[in-house]
Amino acid sequence: RLTGFGGKPDPTMDPTSATKHIKLCKSNPDGAAFLDHNTYSVVDNEYYKQLLLKRGIMEIVSGFSSDGEKFMKRFGSVMVKMRQVGVLVGKEGEIRKNCRVFRHHSTCYTRYRGLIRRIKINVPM
């Protein structure tokens, strides 16, 4: 939505928000950015409020909001895929009280150049 209209943002998107997102993406070498700039560290509905103000950047949201059947089909297929995800047991996984704090010798998954990589982290207790 930011550059897919002849190199310009989607005309239905809030222009101020589009400019902000473009600058943010250009300044961040890996292209990662928070979708909710107001309360990115809090679980709330602010992201959806921003969508109503035409500040969302994900085209999929627009598509799903205008086509309920499309959403339900996609949601169903994602639920089937989630069922196939293996559960980590024993020392393979970890349960944390604070998701930002890793246990000693923790395994973490990170995105680097579009790939998901598994890394070991040694964090002092």
Beta strands, then each sheet from edge to edge (+ up, - down):
strand 1: 106-112
strand 2: 115-121
sheet 1: 1+ 2-
end
